[in-house]
Amino acid sequence: MTTRLLAATAAATLIAASGAFGMDTLDANGDGLVTFDELLAAVPTATEESFVAIDKNGDGALDAEEYAAAEADGLLPVSGG
């Protein structure tokens, strides 16, 4: 329960700070993944806790499926496309 609350709080911070960034915008090197550093470059208030909550497979990067799930769950703002 505490982990879920922390994730929700961290996610609210991400959403409030990030505006309308889509995965393509955040993926600075074009490898199809968004790392914490790439997210942090666009959203300076992002925390590792929030990133870990979104990175479901724990590989240290968000793939398209994780990114879409985070959007659907309200953990990231919905991108324009």
Secondary structure, 3 states (H helix, E strand, C coil): CHHHHHHHHHHHHHHHHHCCCCHHHHCCCCCCCEEHHHHHHHCCCCCHHHHHHHCCCCCCEECHHHHHHHHHCCCCCCCCC
